[in-house]
Amino acid sequence: MDTIVTAPGSLGDVNPMLAVARQLQLQGRSVVFLAAERYLPLAEKAGLATRSLVSEQQFAKVLNNPRLWRPMHGARIILREVVGDYLESHFAWIEANYRPGETMLVSHILDFAGRIFRDLHPEAFLVSVVLAPAILRSTVSPPRLTGRFWEPAIPRWLRPATYWVADRGIDLLAGGNINRLRKKVGLLPVRSLLKSWWLSPDLILGMFPDWFSIPQADLPKQMKLVGFPLADSGDLISGEQQDELKRTLELLDGQPRIVFAPGTAHVHAGEFLNTANKVCEKLGQPGVLISSSAKQIPRQISSHVTAAKYLPFRSLLPQSLAIVHHGGVGTTSQSFAAGIPQLVLPMAFDQFDNAQRVRQLGCGNWFPMRKLSTPLLQRNLERILGDQQIRIAAQHVCRQVAEHPNGACQAADQIIAAWNQR
């Protein structure tokens, strides 16, 4: 192998990293792909070597914790517990498999082992991949991290202080595991992880366009924006899933519907899907409920509604009326590409920021998932379906996305160019 691509996280993290890995493979790189055990068959079908980063047992345990979808609790679970589970073993594996002058590291931002390895071996070449702008800091256009009403009202002069508080919190959550490993390998401890350490000093790739980002002046100098990857791995699913997909699309019969997608990793979405079913009945609108867990689908669904475990958005969304989703950047960007109105119900992580950007672009609206009710969902859906300006804005953004349709290809080009110039 000469390229190590890591993708800790859910399918929303895996799909874009896998798309980049496949493009690097097309450019002649020999790639090994590291992800949660459940997603490795996708990479194997793409012809990549693989290694499990998180076991199925560990991954399922994390997803089954309902606190994962609360902003502060979710950050603690990911930064302290999940990353801590694989940090040392992953670092040891990199050391055993790295070949000086030949191996490049292409890492999702939760691959702290790769970042530590880069400090221990300054000659190593590390690419940090940022999937959404929420992790970036700007006093002009700060990310939206919660649903609290007062967050946007924080004055500009106070924003540096809020970043200082955020830095202290991240140091507490992730710094212990990181600095224990650094001490073990002979490195000094680091502080202010997000401000001055987290991302690679070599190359940072933003997998989104400039109009979805913070101002150019606030970007790190080594950062390149390459556009949305628009990856759903629809060509890599199993034969059984392909058959199910074909049957579901035949049932839909090209009829425009409202899509309800709470996220592939959200295994506590029963209330959301039940409410969606009720709203489709009240509106008399056809709908599609998507959930990887059949247990979450209502036992009795409306005659207007179809349920599916998985539908590639690239096939489904262009023929849809609108989408109601959790705010993951993959779903958000695919909805932009389809040119349809969006109603976003964020819960944690980058979702609030993505939701805010959807609203600012005029492509839809949002409210926190914790406020979900049948009347509120119905009112918001009636608004976005009936607002011609939202539909016009969505079509405008669709044309912008079409100008740069393959962010994964652009990412691979940037990686190879930087590697050759190192």
N, C-alpha and C positions, 0 to 999 in steps of 0.2 A: 504494500500500500504506500502511496505517497500523499494522500489527502485524508485527514480524519475530520469527519463532519459530525457534530453532536447536536442532538435535538431533544433535550429533556422537555417534558411537558405533554400536553394533550395533542390531539390531532391537529388543532389549530396552530400548534408550534411545529409539529412534524411535517405537515404538508409543504410549507414554504422552504424549510431546510432540505427536504427531500427533493424539491424541484431544483434547488441550487446544486445539490449533489449530482443529480442526473445531468445537468448542463455541464458540470465539470467533467463528468464521465465522458460526455460527448466530445469534449475538447481534449481527450486523451489522458485524463488523470485517472489513477487507480484509487478508488474511493472505498473507505469503510465507513458505514453509517451506524451511529450509536443513538439509541432511543429506548423508550420503554418497551418491554418485551412484547406487548400486544401489537405494536406497530411494525415490528421487524418484518413480518411477511410482505408488507408493501414494498419495502426496500429490496427484499430478496427477489420479488417478482420483477423489479426494475434492473436486476442483475448486479446489485451491489453486495459487497461483503458486509456483514452486520455483527454487532455485539450488543448485548442487552445492557442498558444503563440502569434501568429500574425493573425489578422483577414484577411479574403480574400480581403477586400477593401484596407487595409494597404499594403498587400503583392503585389497586382496588381499595386498599385501606385508606389511602389519601382521599380518593374520590367519594368514599362512603362517609366521610366526615362532613356534616352539613356546615360546619364553620368555615370550610374552605371558601365559601361564597360570601363571606363578610370581609370588608376591606382590610381591617387590621388583623383579624384572625387568619385570613387567607395568606397575607404576606408572611406572618409568623410561620405558618405551616410549611410554606414553600422554602423560605430563606433559611429557616433554622432546622427543620426536621427533614424535608425531602432532600435538599442539597447536602445536608450532613450525612445522609445515608450512603451516598455514592461518591462523595468528594475524594476520600483517600484512595479508595479502590480504583477510581477512574484516573487519578493522578499516577498511581503506580503503573497502570496499564499504558498510559501515554509514555511514561519513561521507558517502559520495556519495548515499545514499538516505534518510538521516534527515531528517525535517521537524519542526522545533521546534514543540512544542505539539500535534503530531498523531501522531507515531510512538511506539509503545511497544515495548520489547524484552522478549521472554519467552525466557529463556535456560536451557538445560541448564547444569549447573555447570561443564562443560568449555569453555564459551564465555567465555574470558578476554578476548577482544576486546570483547565487550559490557560487561564489567566495567570495562575501561580506558576505554572510551568514556564510561561514566557518570561517572568521575572527571574526565575532560576537560570534560564538559558536565553540570554538576551539576543542570541543569534537566531532564535526560532522565529518563525513568521506566523502571526496570529491575526485572524480576521474575526472581529466581533459583528454578529448579525443582529440588528435591532428591528423587530417586526412592527413596532408601533411607536409613535413619538412620545408616549406618556412618560417614558423613562428619561427623556431629555429635559434639561432645565433652561428656562427662559424667564426673565423678569418682565418681558414684554408680552409674551403669550404663554403663561404657565399652564401645565397640564391640569385637567380636572380629575381629581382622584377620589372624590366621594360625591354623594348626593346631597350633602349639606347645603342649605340655601345660602349660607354666608360665605362659602368658599370663593365665588367669583368676586365678592365685594372686598376681598383683602387688597388694600392699597398697594401700589407698585413699590413704594418705599419700604413696605414691611415684608415684601416677598423674599429678600435675602435671608431674613430671620426665619421664615417658614422653611426655607431650604436647609438652614442650619439645624433646625429641629428634626427635619426628615433625615438628614445625614446621621444624627445621633441615633435615631430609631433604627436605621438600616445597619449601623455599626453594631448595635445591640443584638439584632436579629441574625445577622450573617457573620459578623466579625469574629465571634468566638471560634467557629469551625474553621474559618479561613486562616486566622492567625495561629491556631494550633498546628495546622498543617505547615504553614510558613516556618514556624519555629522548628518543627521536626526536620525540615529540609535545609535549615540554616539561613532562612531569610528573616529580616526584621519585620515587626508587625506593621500593619497599615491602618490608617484611620481615614475618615471621610471617604468611604468606599465609593459611593456614587459620584461624589464631586471630583475625585482626583485619581481613582484607581480602576474602577469597574471595567471600563472599555479598553480595547486594545490600543496601544500606542502606534501600531503599524497601519491598520486599515479598519474602518468602521463602515458597515453598509446599512443604510436605512432602506428597508423594503417598502417604501412608500414614496409618492411624488412630492415635489416641493409645495404644492398647494394644500397638502394634507399635513404639513410639517410646521415646526416652529420657524421663526425668521432665520434666514441664511446666516446672518451675523452671529447668531447664538449657537450655531452648529460647531462641534469640534472640528479643527482644521483638517484632520485625517478622515473626515466622514464624507461619504458619497451617497447621494440619494438615487436609487435605481428604479423606483416605481413598484407597484404592487405585483407580487408573483402570480396572483390569480390561479392558485394551484388547489385542486381538490382530490387528486389521486384517483379520479374516476376510472382511469384506464388500468389501475392496478388492483382493483377489488377482485375477490374470488369469483369463480364461475357461478356459485350459488347466489352470491350477491348480485351478479350481473343478471341472472334470471329474475330475481326479485325486482330489480330495478326496471327491467323491461316490462314486467307485469304491472308494476305501479304506474309507469308512464302511460301504458295502454288504458288503465283505469281513468287516469286524468284526462285522456283524450284531447289534449291541447286546450282544455277549458281554463281560462285565466282564474287563478285562485290566490287566496291569501296564504302565505307560508308562515308557519310558526316553528321557529328553530331555537331552542333554549341552549344549544351547545352540546357537542358530542360528549364532553366530560361531565355534564351536569346530570347527576343521577338522583336529584331531588326536585325534579321539575314537574311532578305530578299535578300540583296546584295550577301551575302555569298552563299546562296542556288541557286540564279540565276547564279552566276559565276560557281558554281559546275555543274549545268545543262549544261552550255555551254562547259565546259571542257570535260565532259563525251562525248558530241557530237563530239568534235574535236578529242579526243583520240579513239573514237569508242569503249569505254569501258562501260560496264554496271555499273550503280550506284544506290545507295539508299540515298534519302534525308530524314532526320529525323527532324521533327519539331513538337513541341506540339501545334503550332499555324498554322492552315491551311492557314491563310492569307499570311504567309511567303513563301509558296510553289509557284514557278512560275506557271502562268496560263497555259502556254503551255510547257510541259516537253518533253524532248527527248524520242524517242522510246526505248532508252537504259536505261531509268531511271524509278525507282519506288519511290513513296513518301509514307511516313508513319508517323503517329503521335508519335508512340512509338513502339520500338522493343527491347526486353531484349537482352542486349549485349551477355549474356552467350549463347543464342541460335544463334544469328546472326554472331558474329565476327569470330568464328572458321572457317566458310566457306567463309570468305571475302578475297579479294585481299590485301586491305589496308584500312586505316581509316584516314580521315581528320577531326580533331576535335579541340575544344577550349582549351584543356589542363587541364580540371578538373581532379583531381586525380582519381576519380572513373572510368572515361572513359580511362584514361591512364593505370591504373592497369588492367582493363578488356582487353585492347589491348595487354598488356604484356602477360596475361594469354592465349590469343588466338594465340600468336606468329606471329602477322602480323606487317608489316611496318606501321609507324605512321608519318603523317605530321601534326604538331601542329601549330595552329594559335592563340596564346594567346592574351588576352585583358587586364586582371587585376588580382588582388588577387594572388593566388598561381600558376597561370597558366604559367607565364614565367619561374618559377623555375622548374616546372614539365617538361616543354618543353625542358629546358636545360639538364635535366637529361636523357630524351629520346635520345637526340643527343649524350651525353657523353657515353651512353650505346651502341651506334651504331645502335639503333633501328629505326632511322628515322631522320627527320630534322624539322626545324621550322622557321617561320618568323612571325612578328606581324600581327594581323588581319587588322590593319590600313593600311598596305601596299598591301592589297589584290588587285589583278588584274587577268584577265584571262590568260595573258602570264606567269605571275609569278607562278600562281597555276599550270598551265600546265607543265611548266619546272620542278617544284619540284616534281610533281607526276610522270613524266616520269623518273626522277632520282631515286626516291625510289622504283618504280616498276621494274626498270631495274638493280638495284644494288644488286648483289648476296650477298655481304657482309652484307648488311642491313638485308636481309632475314635470313642469318645464325645467326647474332646477335640476331634477334627477336626470333628465335627458341631456342637459348641458354638461353635467359631470360625467355622464356616460361617454360623451364625445371626448372629453379630456382624458379619460382612462384609455380610450382606444388609440390615442396618439402614442402611447408607450405601453403596448399590451403584454410585454414579456419581461417583467422585472427580474425573474430568475436568470434569464439569458444575459441581461445587463449585469447582474451580480457576478456571474461567472466570468464575464469579460473583464470586469474591474479587478477581480481576484487574480486572474492570470496576468494582467498588465502589471499589477503591483508586485506580484511574485517575480516577474522578469526584470523589474527595475530595482529590486531590493539591494 
